[in-house]
Amino acid sequence: MQIGYISDIGKRKESNEDSILCLRLDAQSNSISEMSGLFIVADGMGGHNAGEIASKLGIRLMARVCLSRMLGLDDKYSPDEPVIGDPGMILHVALGVANSIIYNTAKKDNSLHGMGTTISAALIIGQDLYIINAGDSRCYIINEKENIRVTKDHSLVQEMVDAGLITPAETATHPQKNILTRVVGYDNKVKPDSYHRRMYQGDHILICSDGLWSVTPDQRIREIILAAATPQQACIDLVDQANQLGGPDNISVIVVKPDNLPVRQDIMEAETQILQVSELQVEKNTQQRKGLFSFFHQ
């Protein structure tokens, strides 16, 4: 698994309130290797230093809960939950813990009142990609053929796009583009979106804050990632591009290229063969039933 990451202050901000986490976990048992990794981008918001605190708390708490569940360790923050479970549920529990602790931390300190953070987290286990998202940090699957934007923004402008009031192209310059409808830690409850995708050879996973995608077109992002020699170089080039386009916000980028993935065409051919065998069996069974019908009606 090749990994690149970078978080940059941008050109117009006085501080960087983004936080990122890249955690690779390789295990081997009975000569069988398992590749996994946890990758998170969090874009904090709030008063003086509050956004930075919220994003840092968010990634650390999610990492703690996810690791404890994946490795079967005790976790004091959620002792009543099952220790090991479905990867999507692990992410869901972790984000819920992060939301509660950030919210309660802000309640105890007036200087942190109203703080919160976006979170876009990806858990990779073998060929499977599990994602959880709250806010407008994004996750993409990028390959030679297409950009697949996996997550959907939780923002006012996205709701306006869904309602047909504005076009997707108008969101970048809309005066209300920074209004989010869901963030982690702002309320005592948050409703994230969860996704599961299968990955194939040539896929790159991109997780980024809005400091990248709000100024860099998706097509340009894809070109940069595919042209880069390594995921780390891709991250450097993406940040440079966003800064060349004005760098109005903090820019955080993670690019992951998993190894040893199956070829998509091979999977499609195998599924076609299975379908053909299934159709032949159906036809054979139909002919047998017709034969029996004829026998009993002679």
VEXDREN-2710 file (C-alpha; in Angstrom, 1 decimal):
% VEXDREN-2710
k/r/px/py/pz
1/MET/0.0/0.0/0.0
2/GLN/1.5/3.3/-1.1
3/ILE/0.5/6.4/0.9
4/GLY/1.0/10.1/0.5
5/TYR/-0.2/12.9/2.8
6/ILE/0.2/16.6/3.4
7/SER/-1.6/19.4/5.2
8/ASP/-0.9/23.0/4.2
9/ILE/-2.0/26.3/5.6
10/GLY/-2.8/27.8/2.2
11/LYS/-2.3/31.4/1.1
12/ARG/-4.9/33.3/3.1
13/LYS/-5.3/31.7/6.5
14/GLU/-3.4/32.6/9.6
15/SER/-3.5/29.1/11.0
16/ASN/-4.1/25.5/9.9
17/GLU/-7.2/24.1/11.5
18/ASP/-7.1/20.9/9.5
19/SER/-5.8/17.6/10.9
20/ILE/-5.0/14.4/9.1
21/LEU/-4.2/10.8/10.1
22/CYS/-2.7/8.0/8.2
23/LEU/-2.4/4.6/9.9
24/ARG/-1.3/1.5/8.1
25/LEU/-1.8/-1.9/9.8
26/ASP/-0.4/-5.1/8.3
27/ALA/-1.0/-8.4/9.9
28/GLN/0.1/-12.0/9.1
29/SER/-1.4/-15.2/10.5
30/ASN/-0.9/-18.7/9.3
31/SER/1.1/-17.3/6.3
32/ILE/-1.8/-15.2/5.3
33/SER/-1.2/-11.5/5.1
34/GLU/-3.9/-8.8/5.6
35/MET/-3.4/-5.2/4.5
36/SER/-5.5/-2.6/6.2
37/GLY/-5.3/1.2/6.9
38/LEU/-7.2/4.0/8.5
39/PHE/-7.1/7.4/6.8
40/ILE/-8.9/10.6/8.1
41/VAL/-9.1/14.2/7.1
42/ALA/-10.8/16.6/9.5
43/ASP/-11.4/20.3/8.9
44/GLY/-12.0/22.2/12.1
45/MET/-14.1/25.2/12.8
46/GLY/-14.9/27.5/15.7
47/GLY/-13.3/30.4/17.6
48/HIS/-9.7/31.1/18.4
49/ASN/-7.9/27.7/18.2
50/ALA/-11.2/25.8/18.7
51/GLY/-11.2/24.4/15.1
52/GLU/-7.7/23.1/15.5
53/ILE/-8.6/21.4/18.8
54/ALA/-11.8/19.9/17.4
55/SER/-10.1/18.4/14.3
56/LYS/-7.2/17.1/16.4
57/LEU/-9.6/15.5/18.9
58/GLY/-11.7/14.0/16.1
59/ILE/-8.8/12.1/14.4
60/ARG/-7.3/10.9/17.6
61/LEU/-10.5/9.7/19.1
62/MET/-11.5/7.9/15.9
63/ALA/-8.1/6.2/15.7
64/ARG/-8.3/5.1/19.3
65/VAL/-11.8/3.5/18.9
66/CYS/-11.1/2.0/15.5
67/LEU/-7.8/0.4/16.6
68/SER/-9.3/-1.0/19.8
69/ARG/-12.2/-2.6/17.8
70/MET/-10.0/-4.0/15.1
71/LEU/-7.5/-5.5/17.5
72/GLY/-10.0/-6.7/20.1
73/LEU/-8.8/-4.3/22.9
74/ASP/-10.8/-2.8/25.7
75/ASP/-12.0/0.8/25.1
76/LYS/-13.1/2.9/28.1
77/TYR/-15.1/5.3/25.9
78/SER/-17.7/2.7/24.7
79/PRO/-17.4/-0.4/26.9
80/ASP/-21.0/-1.6/26.2
81/GLU/-20.4/-1.9/22.4
82/PRO/-19.1/-5.2/20.9
83/VAL/-15.3/-5.1/20.7
84/ILE/-15.0/-6.4/17.1
85/GLY/-17.6/-6.0/14.5
86/ASP/-18.5/-4.9/10.9
87/PRO/-15.9/-2.4/9.7
88/GLY/-18.6/0.1/8.7
89/MET/-20.1/-0.2/12.2
90/ILE/-16.6/0.3/13.7
91/LEU/-16.3/3.7/11.9
92/HIS/-19.9/4.6/12.9
93/VAL/-19.1/3.9/16.6
94/ALA/-15.8/5.8/16.4
95/LEU/-17.4/8.9/14.9
96/GLY/-20.1/8.8/17.5
97/VAL/-17.5/8.8/20.3
98/ALA/-15.7/11.6/18.7
99/ASN/-18.9/13.7/18.4
100/SER/-19.8/13.2/22.0
101/ILE/-16.4/14.0/23.5
102/ILE/-15.9/17.1/21.3
103/TYR/-19.4/18.4/22.1
104/ASN/-18.9/17.8/25.9
105/THR/-15.4/19.4/25.8
106/ALA/-16.9/22.5/24.3
107/LYS/-19.6/22.6/26.9
108/LYS/-17.1/22.7/29.7
109/ASP/-15.0/25.5/28.2
110/ASN/-16.6/28.8/27.0
111/SER/-13.6/29.6/24.8
112/LEU/-14.4/26.4/22.8
113/HIS/-18.1/27.0/22.5
114/GLY/-19.5/26.1/19.0
115/MET/-16.4/24.2/17.9
116/GLY/-16.8/21.3/15.5
117/THR/-15.1/19.5/12.6
118/THR/-15.8/17.8/9.4
119/ILE/-14.6/14.2/9.2
120/SER/-14.1/12.0/6.2
121/ALA/-12.6/8.7/7.2
122/ALA/-11.7/5.7/5.1
123/LEU/-11.0/2.2/6.5
124/ILE/-9.3/-0.1/3.9
125/ILE/-9.3/-3.8/4.5
126/GLY/-8.0/-5.8/1.5
127/GLN/-10.1/-4.9/-1.5
128/ASP/-12.8/-3.3/0.6
129/LEU/-13.1/0.4/1.2
130/TYR/-15.4/1.6/4.1
131/ILE/-16.1/5.3/4.4
132/ILE/-17.9/7.6/6.9
133/ASN/-18.5/11.2/6.3
134/ALA/-19.9/14.3/8.1
135/GLY/-19.4/17.7/6.6
136/ASP/-17.8/18.7/3.3
137/SER/-14.4/16.9/3.3
138/ARG/-14.5/14.4/0.5
139/CYS/-13.4/10.9/-0.6
140/TYR/-12.9/10.0/-4.2
141/ILE/-11.9/6.8/-6.1
142/ILE/-9.7/7.9/-9.0
143/ASN/-8.4/5.7/-11.9
144/GLU/-7.6/5.8/-15.6
145/LYS/-11.2/5.9/-16.6
146/GLU/-13.0/8.1/-14.1
147/ASN/-13.4/10.1/-11.0
148/ILE/-15.8/8.5/-8.6
149/ARG/-16.9/11.0/-5.9
150/VAL/-17.9/8.6/-3.1
151/THR/-19.1/11.1/-0.5
152/LYS/-21.8/13.7/-0.6
153/ASP/-21.3/17.2/1.0
154/HIS/-23.4/18.1/4.0
155/SER/-23.8/21.7/3.0
156/LEU/-26.5/24.3/2.2
157/VAL/-25.3/24.7/-1.4
158/GLN/-25.4/20.9/-1.9
159/GLU/-29.1/20.9/-0.7
160/MET/-29.7/23.7/-3.1
161/VAL/-28.2/21.6/-5.9
162/ASP/-30.3/18.7/-4.9
163/ALA/-33.4/20.9/-5.0
164/GLY/-32.5/22.2/-8.5
165/LEU/-32.0/25.8/-7.3
166/ILE/-28.4/26.1/-8.4
167/THR/-26.1/24.1/-10.6
168/PRO/-23.0/22.2/-9.3
169/ALA/-20.8/24.7/-11.0
170/GLU/-22.3/27.6/-9.1
171/THR/-21.5/26.1/-5.7
172/ALA/-17.8/27.2/-5.7
173/THR/-18.7/30.9/-5.9
174/HIS/-22.0/30.9/-4.0
175/PRO/-22.0/33.3/-1.0
176/GLN/-23.3/30.6/1.3
177/LYS/-20.9/27.9/0.2
178/ASN/-19.3/27.6/3.7
179/ILE/-22.5/26.8/5.5
180/LEU/-22.5/23.2/6.6
181/THR/-25.6/21.2/7.7
182/ARG/-23.7/18.4/9.5
183/VAL/-20.4/18.6/11.5
184/VAL/-18.9/16.5/14.2
185/GLY/-19.1/17.9/17.8
186/TYR/-21.4/20.9/17.2
187/ASP/-24.5/19.1/18.5
188/ASN/-24.9/16.2/20.9
189/LYS/-25.9/14.0/17.9
190/VAL/-24.7/13.8/14.4
191/LYS/-25.9/11.7/11.5
192/PRO/-23.0/10.7/9.2
193/ASP/-23.3/9.0/5.8
194/SER/-21.6/5.6/5.4
195/TYR/-20.4/3.9/2.2
196/HIS/-18.8/0.6/1.1
197/ARG/-17.0/0.2/-2.2
198/ARG/-14.8/-2.5/-3.8
199/MET/-11.5/-1.4/-5.2
200/TYR/-9.6/-2.7/-8.3
201/GLN/-6.2/-2.5/-9.8
202/GLY/-5.3/1.1/-10.7
203/ASP/-7.6/2.7/-8.1
204/HIS/-6.3/5.6/-6.1
205/ILE/-8.2/6.8/-2.9
206/LEU/-8.2/10.5/-2.4
207/ILE/-9.4/12.1/0.9
208/CYS/-9.3/15.9/1.0
209/SER/-10.6/19.0/2.7
210/ASP/-12.5/21.7/0.7
211/GLY/-9.3/23.7/0.5
212/LEU/-8.4/21.4/-2.5
213/TRP/-11.7/20.6/-4.2
214/SER/-13.3/24.0/-3.9
215/VAL/-10.7/25.6/-6.2
216/THR/-9.3/22.6/-8.2
217/PRO/-11.6/21.0/-10.8
218/ASP/-12.1/17.2/-10.5
219/GLN/-10.6/16.6/-13.9
220/ARG/-7.4/18.5/-12.9
221/ILE/-7.2/16.6/-9.6
222/ARG/-7.4/13.3/-11.6
223/GLU/-4.7/14.4/-14.1
224/ILE/-2.3/15.3/-11.3
225/ILE/-2.8/12.1/-9.4
226/LEU/-2.3/9.9/-12.4
227/ALA/0.7/11.8/-13.6
228/ALA/2.6/11.7/-10.3
229/ALA/5.3/9.1/-9.7
230/THR/4.2/8.4/-6.2
231/PRO/1.2/9.2/-3.9
232/GLN/3.4/11.6/-1.9
233/GLN/4.3/13.5/-5.1
234/ALA/0.7/13.6/-6.0
235/CYS/-0.1/15.3/-2.7
236/ILE/2.6/17.8/-3.1
237/ASP/1.4/18.6/-6.7
238/LEU/-2.2/18.9/-5.6
239/VAL/-1.4/21.4/-2.8
240/ASP/0.8/23.4/-5.2
241/GLN/-2.1/23.5/-7.7
242/ALA/-4.6/24.7/-5.0
243/ASN/-2.2/27.4/-3.9
244/GLN/-1.6/28.5/-7.5
245/LEU/-5.4/29.0/-7.7
246/GLY/-5.4/31.3/-4.7
247/GLY/-5.1/28.9/-1.8
248/PRO/-8.1/30.5/0.1
249/ASP/-8.3/27.8/2.7
250/ASN/-6.2/25.2/4.5
251/ILE/-5.5/22.3/2.1
252/SER/-5.3/18.7/3.4
253/VAL/-4.8/15.7/1.1
254/ILE/-4.3/12.0/1.5
255/VAL/-3.7/9.7/-1.5
256/VAL/-3.6/6.0/-1.1
257/LYS/-2.8/3.4/-3.8
258/PRO/-3.5/-0.1/-2.6
259/ASP/-1.4/-3.0/-3.9
260/ASN/-2.4/-6.5/-5.1
261/LEU/-5.9/-5.6/-6.1
262/PRO/-7.8/-7.7/-8.6
263/VAL/-8.2/-6.5/-12.2
264/ARG/-11.7/-5.2/-12.9
265/GLN/-11.9/-6.8/-16.3
266/ASP/-11.0/-10.2/-14.8
267/ILE/-13.8/-9.9/-12.2
268/MET/-16.3/-8.9/-14.9
269/GLU/-15.3/-11.9/-17.1
270/ALA/-15.5/-14.3/-14.1
271/GLU/-19.0/-12.9/-13.2
272/THR/-20.0/-13.3/-16.9
273/GLN/-18.9/-16.9/-16.8
274/ILE/-20.8/-17.6/-13.6
275/LEU/-23.9/-16.0/-15.2
276/GLN/-23.5/-18.1/-18.3
277/VAL/-23.2/-21.3/-16.3
278/SER/-26.2/-20.3/-14.3
279/GLU/-28.2/-19.6/-17.5
280/LEU/-27.2/-23.0/-18.9
281/GLN/-28.3/-24.7/-15.7
282/VAL/-31.7/-22.9/-15.8
283/GLU/-32.1/-24.0/-19.5
284/LYS/-31.2/-27.6/-18.6
285/ASN/-33.7/-27.6/-15.7
286/THR/-36.4/-26.2/-18.0
287/GLN/-35.8/-28.9/-20.6
288/GLN/-35.9/-31.6/-17.9
289/ARG/-39.2/-30.2/-16.6
290/LYS/-40.6/-30.2/-20.2
291/GLY/-39.5/-33.8/-20.6
292/LEU/-41.3/-34.8/-17.4
293/PHE/-44.4/-32.9/-18.4
294/SER/-44.5/-34.7/-21.7
295/PHE/-44.0/-38.1/-20.0
296/PHE/-46.9/-37.6/-17.6
297/HIS/-49.2/-36.4/-20.4
298/GLN/-48.7/-39.2/-22.9
END
